[in-house]
């Protein structure tokens, strides 16, 4: 029993099963050479395995983890590859007898559908919008495409060498050949070669698997395993020279010799259909899970008593199947006929999640689950959150950089943005009297009401803005804030504003809407980009820099706008100075808007909100959260403190400019009177 729920029996620990995984009943009599799970079109999970005993077997994998043998077909020579049709009704078997046969599971009959002049090493089903066919690769140095209704190939492509391995993920096909050759094909329309790639590995490759782009979900590259215990990750069109890399695996330190490793072949590679991480199996009798984006190992298995020859995932990525049997990598003297081939099933969904994400619910809730997760789940969870403790490599400007440098970029951009925004929003307080002198249509009451819009917009929009920050992420909301500030400063540059106080208040509303996000974004920035012991410092630093914008207005404002000009032209001169100030604010806000849109990095795994996540934000959940909030005494104490502070602050905010102006006027009059 791997966990609670549907499981009823616990597998017995045995030397041949150190990982305590489910063992498939009635395995083949010889080493497994190919395995595949049924496609997603079938509700049940079926596993097929081809073997060197000339047979292909089919099992049904039940919810309990039990496997039920369903049927078996044989060919005259060993099986080298198997695959399913897209509807799950047929299985194709490639053999050393130079044939591919189609096994109709409904009628349990087989018929030959392809032939070559040498053993057929690979067979893959291709489903294109305009055609369906079988792609076969052979040791006769040809790649053929077959309509299963005809005995004549639709197309034949000559290969540079014998086909050793292949993979298909429409519209891409990759074929690995002898002499370390790799050929990439495009299957759209008429199949044609895209490029011939020099192998990044120094020794003969043994397996290949295509991986997809996480965002576009289209095939973008492949993983390649070699006999030298090394895997290459290769993008067809790399954005950077650092995208393609190789790593060592399936190696063991030799206990008898210092600084010497025993190197084993990588027998198979498979990419997880949901997470995009990968599994490798090798002749060292272990399997391992890897995160190619974080470039790290996720998990290693215990060592089994025989090499692992093949592996595969089921369609929803819940089950990992792997087969053990002698692969003759150490010669005939290590062959032990007493050890029989085996196939094991393992729950893998949680183990293969990328290192940079973790699932909800919390660890406390997860601890309530049984020790081992279920083998299969009917629904695949896609809720992700950022791992607080480990950021790994951050992707910025299409190249991996260190997390420390990325954090510096994030806090620098946000601090600069908030500095300019607070400067733009507070500028009227510093040029209060010159503005009244330059624009007679304005009143002290109108200018005194401008700061009130910030409090009004905060009270109205703070909850929706917080939800939007959680849903759309840091960069999107920060860009929206910059847009509103740019719009507000642009309205202030319109000539009509200086004869209409409505435009003056419209610009204040735009700036207030943009300023609502300041506090939520600072908290989000510190929680997403900084470890726990640095968050308070990051929040405080960003807040302090943003407050400098308000202080800067009382230094820069009087320097740019002066009310000491004499004569009839003084009003016109002050207007020109104020317009220069407004244009400066507009230029600064436009600059930070472009800076945020172009340079602000995205996290490697931003919050993902699917239907199950949205259900947690339904009306009943929201009302329950609000009810809990209303009943919280500490929250009301905080609201009372904020209310009192604003009650005291707002009147003074309106009175200070006029008070200082009166002091200034009285002092000027006293000088004139000769006092």
C-alpha positions in Angstrom: 0.0 0.0 0.0 1.5 3.3 -1.1 -0.9 5.4 0.8 -4.4 5.6 2.2 -7.7 5.8 0.4 -7.9 3.2 -2.4 -5.0 1.1 -1.4 -5.6 -2.1 0.5 -2.4 -4.1 0.4 1.2 -3.1 1.3 3.9 -4.4 -1.0 6.3 -6.7 0.7 9.9 -5.4 0.9 12.3 -7.5 -1.0 15.9 -7.2 -2.1 14.7 -6.8 -5.7 12.3 -4.0 -4.7 14.3 -1.6 -2.3 12.0 1.4 -3.2 8.9 -0.5 -2.1 7.1 0.1 -5.4 4.2 -1.8 -6.9 5.3 -4.8 -9.0 3.6 -5.7 -12.2 2.3 -9.2 -12.2 3.4 -11.8 -14.8 6.3 -9.8 -16.3 8.1 -10.9 -19.5 10.5 -13.7 -19.5 13.4 -11.6 -20.8 14.6 -8.0 -20.5 12.1 -5.3 -21.4 13.1 -3.3 -24.5 10.1 -0.9 -24.8 7.3 0.3 -22.7 4.4 2.8 -23.1 1.2 3.8 -21.3 -2.1 4.2 -23.0 -3.0 7.7 -24.3 -5.3 10.1 -22.5 -8.2 9.2 -24.7 -8.7 6.1 -22.6 -10.2 6.5 -19.1 -8.3 3.5 -17.8 -4.5 3.1 -17.6 -3.1 0.4 -19.7 0.6 -0.5 -19.9 2.3 -2.4 -22.8 5.8 -3.7 -22.7 7.8 -5.3 -25.5 10.6 -7.7 -24.6 13.5 -9.7 -25.9 11.4 -12.8 -25.5 9.6 -11.8 -28.7 6.4 -10.8 -26.9 4.3 -7.7 -26.2 2.2 -7.8 -23.1 -0.7 -5.6 -22.0 -1.8 -4.9 -18.4 -4.6 -2.8 -17.0 -3.4 -0.7 -14.0 -6.2 -0.3 -11.5 -6.8 2.6 -9.1 -5.6 0.4 -6.3 -2.2 -0.1 -8.0 -3.0 -3.7 -8.9 -2.1 -4.8 -12.4 -4.3 -7.2 -14.3 -2.8 -9.0 -17.4 -5.0 -8.5 -20.3 -3.4 -10.1 -23.4 -0.2 -10.9 -25.1 1.0 -11.1 -28.7 4.3 -12.6 -30.1 6.5 -12.0 -33.1 9.2 -14.2 -34.6 12.1 -12.2 -33.2 12.8 -9.8 -30.3 10.7 -6.6 -29.9 12.6 -3.4 -30.2 9.9 -0.7 -29.8 6.1 -0.3 -29.2 3.7 2.6 -29.5 -0.1 3.3 -29.2 -2.5 4.8 -31.7 -4.0 8.1 -30.6 -7.4 6.6 -29.9 -5.9 3.8 -27.8 -7.5 1.0 -29.8 -4.3 -0.3 -31.5 -0.7 -1.1 -30.5 2.2 -1.1 -33.0 5.2 -3.5 -32.5 8.6 -3.1 -34.1 10.8 -6.2 -34.2 14.1 -7.6 -35.3 12.2 -9.6 -37.9 12.2 -6.3 -40.0 8.4 -5.9 -39.6 6.0 -3.7 -37.7 2.7 -5.3 -36.8 -0.5 -3.6 -35.7 -2.3 -5.2 -32.8 -6.0 -4.5 -32.7 -6.9 -4.7 -29.0 -10.6 -5.1 -29.7 -10.3 -8.2 -31.9 -6.9 -9.3 -30.5 -5.6 -9.8 -34.1 -2.3 -8.6 -35.6 -1.5 -7.5 -39.1 1.7 -6.3 -40.7 1.7 -2.6 -41.6 5.4 -1.8 -42.2 8.7 -3.5 -43.4 12.3 -2.6 -43.8 15.5 -4.3 -45.0 16.9 -4.6 -41.5 15.6 -4.7 -37.9 13.3 -1.9 -37.1 14.6 0.0 -34.0 11.8 2.7 -33.6 8.2 3.1 -34.3 6.0 6.1 -33.5 2.4 7.1 -34.2 2.1 10.5 -35.9 -1.2 12.3 -35.8 -1.3 15.4 -37.9 -4.3 17.6 -38.9 -4.1 16.3 -42.5 -2.8 12.7 -42.0 -2.1 9.9 -39.6 0.7 7.4 -40.0 3.4 5.3 -38.4 7.0 6.6 -38.5 9.6 3.8 -38.4 13.4 4.0 -38.2 15.5 1.0 -39.1 19.1 -0.2 -39.1 18.8 -0.1 -42.9 19.5 3.7 -42.7 16.0 4.7 -43.7 13.1 6.5 -42.0 9.7 5.6 -43.4 6.1 6.9 -43.0 3.3 4.4 -43.4 -0.4 4.6 -43.9 -1.6 1.6 -42.0 -4.1 0.8 -44.8 -1.4 0.4 -47.4 1.6 -1.8 -47.7 3.6 0.9 -49.6 5.3 3.6 -47.5 3.9 7.1 -47.9 7.4 8.5 -47.8 11.0 7.3 -47.4 13.8 9.4 -46.0 17.4 8.3 -46.1 19.3 8.6 -42.9 23.1 9.3 -42.6 23.4 6.1 -40.5 21.4 3.4 -38.7 18.6 4.6 -36.5 19.3 4.0 -32.9 16.7 6.0 -31.1 13.8 8.4 -31.9 11.0 10.5 -30.5 7.9 12.2 -31.9 5.9 15.1 -30.5 4.0 16.7 -33.3 5.1 18.7 -35.2 8.7 17.6 -34.3 10.5 14.4 -34.7 14.1 13.7 -33.6 16.1 10.7 -34.8 19.5 9.6 -33.3 21.7 7.5 -35.5 24.9 5.6 -35.3 28.2 7.7 -35.4 26.5 10.2 -33.0 24.2 11.7 -35.6 21.1 13.6 -34.7 18.5 14.7 -37.3 15.5 16.9 -36.5 12.4 16.7 -38.7 9.3 18.9 -39.2 6.1 16.8 -39.6 3.7 19.6 -40.7 2.4 19.0 -44.2 5.1 16.9 -45.8 7.7 15.6 -43.4 11.1 17.3 -44.1 14.4 17.7 -42.3 14.9 20.9 -40.3 18.5 20.5 -39.3 21.2 18.0 -38.7 22.7 18.5 -35.2 26.2 17.5 -34.1 25.8 15.5 -30.9 26.9 17.4 -27.8 28.0 14.1 -26.3 31.3 12.5 -27.0 30.1 8.9 -26.9 27.3 7.0 -28.6 23.8 8.1 -27.6 21.3 5.5 -26.5 18.0 7.4 -25.9 16.3 10.7 -26.9 13.1 12.4 -25.7 11.5 15.7 -26.8 10.5 18.3 -24.2 8.0 21.2 -24.5 8.2 24.9 -23.8 6.4 25.5 -20.5 4.5 28.6 -21.7 3.6 27.7 -25.3 3.3 24.0 -24.7 5.0 23.3 -28.0 8.0 21.1 -28.6 11.2 23.1 -28.3 14.1 20.8 -27.7 15.2 17.3 -26.7 17.2 15.4 -24.0 19.8 13.0 -25.1 21.4 10.2 -23.1 24.7 8.4 -23.8 26.5 5.3 -22.8 29.0 7.5 -20.9 26.6 8.4 -18.1 25.8 11.8 -19.4 22.7 13.7 -20.5 22.5 16.6 -22.9 19.7 19.2 -22.9 19.5 20.7 -26.4 17.1 23.5 -27.6 16.4 23.6 -31.3 16.4 27.4 -31.3 18.2 28.5 -28.1 17.7 32.0 -26.9 21.2 32.0 -25.3 24.3 30.0 -25.7 23.9 29.0 -22.1 20.5 27.3 -22.7 22.2 24.1 -24.0 24.1 22.1 -21.5 25.1 18.6 -20.4 25.3 16.9 -17.0 26.7 13.7 -15.5 24.5 11.0 -14.1 24.3 7.3 -13.3 27.9 7.2 -12.0 29.1 5.6 -8.8 32.3 6.2 -6.8 34.6 3.2 -6.8 35.1 2.2 -3.2 38.4 0.5 -4.1 40.1 3.4 -5.9 40.5 7.0 -5.0 39.0 9.6 -7.4 37.7 6.9 -9.8 34.0 6.6 -10.8 32.2 3.7 -12.4 30.3 5.1 -15.4 27.1 3.5 -16.5 24.9 4.0 -19.6 21.8 6.1 -19.6 19.2 3.6 -20.9 16.2 5.8 -21.2 14.9 9.4 -20.7 11.3 10.5 -20.3 9.9 14.0 -19.6 7.0 14.5 -17.2 3.8 15.4 -19.2 2.7 18.1 -16.6 5.8 19.5 -14.9 8.3 19.2 -17.8 10.9 17.7 -15.4 12.6 14.5 -16.5 13.5 11.0 -15.3 16.5 9.0 -16.3 17.2 5.3 -15.8 20.6 3.6 -16.2 22.7 0.5 -16.1 23.7 1.3 -12.5 20.3 0.0 -11.5 18.9 3.4 -10.4 16.5 6.0 -11.6 16.7 9.7 -10.9 14.4 12.7 -11.3 15.8 16.0 -12.6 14.8 19.7 -13.0 16.4 20.9 -16.2 15.4 24.5 -15.7 16.9 24.7 -12.2 19.7 22.3 -13.3 19.4 20.2 -10.2 18.5 16.6 -9.1 15.1 16.2 -7.5 15.4 12.6 -6.3 17.5 9.5 -6.6 16.3 5.9 -6.1 17.7 3.1 -4.1 19.9 0.7 -6.1 18.1 -2.3 -7.4 19.7 -5.7 -8.1 19.5 -5.3 -11.9 20.0 -2.5 -14.5 16.9 -0.4 -15.3 16.3 -0.7 -19.1 13.1 1.4 -19.8 10.8 3.8 -18.2 7.6 5.8 -19.0 4.9 8.1 -17.5 1.2 7.7 -17.8 -0.8 10.4 -19.5 -1.6 12.5 -16.5 1.9 12.1 -14.9 0.8 10.3 -11.8 2.5 7.0 -12.5 6.1 6.3 -13.3 6.9 2.8 -14.7 10.3 1.3 -14.9 11.6 -2.1 -15.9 14.6 -4.1 -14.6 16.6 -6.8 -16.3 20.1 -7.5 -17.5 21.2 -5.2 -20.3 24.5 -7.1 -21.1 26.4 -3.9 -20.3 29.0 -6.0 -18.3 29.2 -8.9 -20.7 27.9 -12.5 -20.5 29.9 -13.3 -17.3 27.6 -11.1 -15.3 24.4 -12.6 -16.6 22.5 -14.4 -13.9 19.6 -16.5 -15.3 18.1 -16.8 -11.8 17.3 -13.0 -11.8 14.1 -12.5 -13.7 13.0 -9.2 -15.3 10.5 -7.1 -13.4 8.4 -4.0 -14.0 7.6 -1.6 -11.2 5.0 1.2 -10.8 5.7 4.3 -8.6 3.6 7.3 -7.7 5.6 10.3 -9.0 3.6 13.5 -9.3 4.8 15.2 -6.2 8.4 14.0 -6.5 8.8 15.4 -10.0 7.5 18.9 -9.2 10.1 21.5 -10.1 12.3 22.6 -7.3 11.1 26.2 -7.4 7.5 25.4 -6.6 5.5 23.7 -3.9 1.8 22.8 -3.7 -1.0 23.9 -1.5 -2.3 23.0 1.1 0.3 23.8 3.7 2.8 21.4 5.1 0.6 21.0 8.2 -2.3 19.8 6.1 0.1 17.6 4.0 1.3 15.9 7.2 -2.2 14.6 7.7 -1.8 12.5 4.6 -0.3 9.0 4.8 3.4 8.4 4.4 3.2 7.5 0.7 0.9 9.3 -1.8 -1.7 7.5 -3.9 -0.5 5.9 -7.1 -3.1 7.7 -9.2 -5.4 10.6 -8.7 -8.4 11.4 -10.9 -7.6 15.1 -11.0 -4.2 16.6 -11.5 -3.5 19.5 -9.1 -1.9 22.5 -10.8 -1.7 24.9 -7.9 1.8 26.3 -7.6 3.4 28.8 -5.2 6.8 30.2 -5.0 9.3 28.4 -2.8 10.2 31.0 -0.2 13.5 29.4 0.7 15.1 28.7 -2.7 14.8 30.9 -5.7 17.3 28.9 -7.7 18.2 30.5 -11.1 16.1 33.5 -12.1 15.5 34.0 -15.8 16.1 37.6 -16.6 16.6 39.0 -20.0 16.7 35.4 -21.4 19.8 34.5 -19.5 20.3 32.9 -16.1 21.6 35.3 -13.4 22.1 34.9 -9.7 19.2 35.6 -7.3 21.2 38.3 -5.4 21.6 40.4 -8.5 18.0 39.9 -9.5 16.8 41.0 -6.1 18.9 44.1 -6.4 17.3 44.8 -9.8 13.8 44.3 -8.4 14.2 46.5 -5.4 16.0 49.2 -7.4 13.3 49.5 -10.0 10.5 49.5 -7.4 12.2 52.1 -5.2 12.9 54.3 -8.2 9.3 54.0 -9.4 7.8 54.8 -6.0 10.3 57.7 -5.5 9.1 59.4 -8.7 5.5 58.6 -8.0 5.5 60.2 -4.6 7.4 63.2 -6.0 4.7 63.6 -8.7 1.8 63.3 -6.3 3.2 65.7 -3.6 4.4 68.4 -5.9 1.5 70.8 -5.3 2.3 71.1 -1.6 5.7 72.5 -2.4 4.4 75.1 -4.9 1.2 75.9 -3.2 1.5 79.8 -3.2 3.1 80.1 -6.7 0.2 78.0 -8.1 -2.4 80.3 -6.6 -0.6 83.3 -7.8 -0.2 82.0 -11.4 -3.8 80.6 -11.8 -6.4 82.9 -10.3 -9.2 80.5 -11.1 -7.9 78.1 -8.6 -8.8 78.4 -4.9 -7.1 77.4 -1.7 -10.0 74.9 -1.1 -9.4 73.1 -4.4 -5.7 72.7 -3.7 -6.3 71.6 -0.1 -8.7 68.9 -1.3 -6.1 67.2 -3.6 -4.4 65.1 -0.9 -7.8 63.8 0.2 -8.3 61.9 -3.0 -5.5 59.5 -1.9 -7.3 58.5 1.2 -10.6 58.1 -0.7 -9.1 55.9 -3.4 -7.3 53.8 -0.8 -10.5 53.2 1.1 -12.4 52.2 -2.0 -9.8 50.3 -4.0 -7.4 48.7 -1.5 -9.2 45.3 -1.3 -9.8 44.9 -5.0 -6.2 45.9 -5.7 -4.9 43.3 -3.2 -6.9 40.6 -5.0 -5.5 41.8 -8.3 -2.0 41.7 -7.1 -2.5 38.1 -5.9 -4.1 37.1 -9.3 -2.0 38.9 -11.9 1.4 39.2 -10.2 3.8 41.9 -9.3 4.9 43.1 -12.8 1.4 43.5 -14.2 0.0 45.6 -11.3 3.2 47.7 -11.1 2.9 48.4 -14.8 -0.8 49.5 -14.3 0.3 51.8 -11.5 2.9 53.4 -13.7 0.2 53.8 -16.4 -2.1 55.7 -14.1 0.7 58.0 -12.9 1.7 58.7 -16.5 -2.0 59.4 -17.4 -2.4 61.7 -14.4 0.7 63.7 -15.1 -0.3 63.9 -18.7 -3.6 65.5 -17.8 -1.7 68.1 -15.7 0.1 69.1 -18.9 -3.1 69.9 -20.7 -3.7 73.7 -21.1 -7.3 73.4 -20.2 -6.4 72.2 -16.7 -5.3 75.7 -15.6 -8.7 77.2 -16.3 -10.7 74.2 -15.0 -10.3 72.7 -11.5 -12.2 69.6 -12.7 -9.1 68.6 -14.7 -7.0 69.3 -11.7 -9.0 66.9 -9.6 -9.1 64.3 -12.5 -5.3 64.2 -12.5 -5.3 63.8 -8.7 -7.7 60.9 -9.0 -5.5 59.1 -11.5 -2.5 59.6 -9.3 -4.4 58.4 -6.3 -5.5 55.2 -8.1 -1.9 54.5 -9.0 -0.7 55.1 -5.5 -3.1 52.6 -3.9 -0.9 49.7 -4.9 2.3 50.9 -3.2 1.9 49.1 0.1 0.6 45.8 -1.4 3.3 45.8 -4.0 6.1 46.4 -1.4 4.8 43.4 0.7 4.4 41.2 -2.4 7.9 42.1 -3.6 9.5 41.2 -0.2 7.6 37.9 0.1 8.3 36.7 -3.5 11.9 37.8 -4.0 13.5 37.8 -0.6 14.1 35.1 2.0 12.4 35.4 5.4 15.3 37.0 7.2 15.6 39.8 4.6 12.0 40.8 4.0 11.6 43.4 6.7 14.8 45.1 5.5 13.6 45.0 1.9 10.2 46.4 2.8 11.7 49.2 5.0 14.3 50.2 2.4 11.7 50.4 -0.4 9.3 52.4 1.8 12.0 54.8 2.9 13.2 55.5 -0.6 9.6 56.2 -1.7 9.1 58.7 1.1 12.2 60.6 -0.1 10.0 61.6 -3.0 7.8 63.7 -0.8 10.8 65.3 0.8 12.4 66.0 -2.6 9.4 68.1 -3.6 10.1 70.7 -0.9 13.7 71.0 -2.2 13.2 70.7 -6.0 9.8 72.5 -6.2 11.0 75.9 -4.9 14.1 75.6 -7.0 12.1 75.2 -10.2 9.1 77.4 -9.3 9.7 80.8 -7.6 7.1 83.4 -6.6 9.5 86.3 -6.1 9.3 87.7 -9.6 8.2 91.4 -9.8 6.2 93.2 -12.4 3.2 92.3 -14.6 5.0 89.4 -16.3 5.5 87.5 -13.0 2.3 85.5 -13.4 3.3 84.4 -16.9 6.8 83.5 -15.7 5.5 81.3 -12.9 3.1 79.6 -15.3 6.0 78.7 -17.5 8.0 77.4 -14.5 5.0 75.3 -13.3 4.6 73.8 -16.8 8.3 72.9 -16.9 7.7 71.1 -13.6 4.7 69.2 -14.9 6.5 68.2 -18.1 9.4 67.0 -15.9 7.0 64.8 -13.9 5.4 63.4 -17.1 8.8 62.5 -18.5 9.9 60.8 -15.3 6.8 58.7 -15.1 6.9 57.8 -18.7 10.5 56.7 -18.1 9.7 54.4 -15.2 6.7 53.0 -17.1 9.0 51.8 -19.9 11.6 50.7 -17.4 9.1 48.5 -15.6 7.6 47.0 -18.7 11.0 46.2 -20.3 13.4 45.5 -17.5 11.3 44.3 -14.5 11.9 40.5 -14.3 9.3 37.8 -13.8 9.8 35.1 -11.3 10.7 31.7 -12.7 7.4 30.3 -11.4 4.8 33.0 -10.9 1.6 32.2 -9.1 -0.6 30.1 -11.3 -4.4 30.4 -10.9 -6.5 27.7 -12.5 -10.1 26.8 -11.8 -9.4 25.1 -8.5 -7.6 28.2 -7.3 -10.4 30.5 -8.4 -12.9 28.4 -6.5 -11.1 29.4 -3.3 -11.9 33.0 -4.1 -15.6 32.4 -4.6 -18.2 34.5 -2.9 -18.7 32.2 0.1 -14.9 32.0 0.7 -14.6 35.7 0.4 -17.5 36.4 2.8 -16.0 33.9 5.3 -12.6 35.6 5.1 -14.3 39.0 5.6 -16.3 37.6 8.6 -13.1 36.4 10.2 -11.5 39.8 9.5 -14.4 41.7 11.1 -14.2 39.6 14.2 -10.5 40.3 14.7 -9.9 42.8 17.5 -6.3 43.6 16.4 -7.6 44.6 13.0 -10.1 47.1 14.6 -7.3 48.6 16.7 -5.2 49.1 13.6 -8.2 50.7 11.8 -8.7 53.0 14.7 -5.1 54.1 14.8 -5.0 54.8 11.1 -8.3 56.7 11.3 -7.0 58.9 14.2 -3.7 59.5 12.4 -5.4 60.5 9.2 -7.9 62.7 11.1 -5.0 64.6 12.6 -2.9 64.6 9.4 -5.4 65.7 6.7 -6.3 69.1 8.3 -2.7 69.9 8.9 -1.9 68.9 5.3 -4.4 71.5 4.1 -3.4 74.2 6.7 0.4 74.1 6.5 0.8 75.7 3.0 -1.6 78.5 3.8 -0.1 79.1 7.3 3.4 79.3 5.8 2.2 81.6 3.1 0.7 84.0 5.6 3.9 84.0 7.6 5.8 84.7 4.4 3.4 87.6 3.4 3.5 89.2 6.9 7.3 89.0 7.0 7.5 90.7 3.5 5.1 93.5 4.6 7.1 94.1 7.7 10.2 94.5 5.6 8.4 96.9 3.3 7.1 99.0 6.2 10.7 99.3 7.5 10.1 97.3 10.7 
